[in-house]
Amino acid sequence: MFRGRYEHSIDAKGRTSVPSRFREVMAGQGDSKLVVTTGLDTCLVAYPMAEWLAFEKRLSELPGFDADVVTLKRIYVSGAVECEVDKVGRLLIPAALRKHAGLKRDALWAGMGSYIELWAKQSFEELRRDVLSDENRRLGIAKRLAELGL
C-alpha cells in the first residue's frame, strides 16, 4: 500500500525521484514501471503495472455506451503512459502530463493506497487548505470516517 506524502523536485528534463518508500512497495510487488495518467483533478495518477492492468480489466467490463465510462476512458486510458523507474529511482514524466498537473519544480507525491497521486506542491496545498476551511466538506469527510468506524 502506498501511504504518506513526499516532496521532491522536478529537474529540467522532467524527471523526479519516486519516494524510496514507494519504490520499496513497487519492488515488493515485482514492479519497476508505473502507468502515469491524467487525473480527474489537476494531478497525475500513477499505478504499478499490475494495478493498472486490473483497473483496465474492470473498466472493460463496464457498459461501453455509458457516457461516464467513455469519459473515464478518454481521461484515464488515453492519457496513460508507461514510465520506467530508472536505476537511481527517477521517473521521467512526459511534458503533456506535466502540463496537465501544472508540474514545474516542486512536486508532491501522495500515497492513495493502491495508487499514487503526483501534484504540483502548491496545488495540493491549496486543495488541502480549501477542503479544511469548508465546514460542509469536513463534515462530509467526518461522516465517511464514522461509517468506517473511525
Long-range contacts (C-beta under 8 A, 24 or more apart in sequence): 1-25, 1-111, 1-113, 1-114, 2-111, 2-112, 2-113, 2-114, 2-115, 2-116, 3-111, 3-113, 4-111, 5-108, 5-109, 5-110, 5-111, 5-124, 6-108, 6-109, 7-106, 7-107, 7-108, 7-109, 7-121, 8-107, 8-108, 8-109, 9-105, 9-106, 9-107, 10-93, 10-98, 10-103, 10-104, 10-105, 10-106, 10-107, 13-92, 14-92, 14-93, 14-94, 14-95, 14-98, 15-86, 15-90, 15-91, 15-92, 15-93, 16-90, 16-91, 16-93, 16-107, 16-118, 17-88, 17-89, 17-90, 17-91, 18-85, 18-89, 18-90, 18-91, 18-109, 19-109, 20-89, 21-111, 22-109, 22-111, 22-116, 23-85, 23-89, 26-85, 32-84, 32-85, 33-82, 33-83, 33-84, 33-85, 34-82, 34-83, 34-85, 34-91, 34-116, 35-80, 35-81, 35-82, 35-83, 36-80, 36-81, 36-83, 36-91, 36-93, 36-94, 36-97, 36-118, 37-75, 37-76, 37-77, 37-79, 37-80, 37-81, 37-97, 38-75, 38-76, 38-79, 38-97, 38-100, 38-101, 39-75, 39-100, 39-101, 39-117, 40-75, 41-117, 41-127, 42-100, 42-101, 42-102, 42-119, 42-120, 42-123, 43-101, 43-110, 43-117, 43-118, 43-119, 43-120, 43-123, 43-124, 44-93, 44-97, 44-100, 44-101, 44-103, 44-117, 44-118, 44-119, 45-76, 45-115, 45-116, 45-117, 45-118, 46-83, 46-115, 46-116, 46-117, 46-118, 47-114, 47-115, 47-116, 48-115, 49-82, 51-114, 51-115, 52-80, 93-118
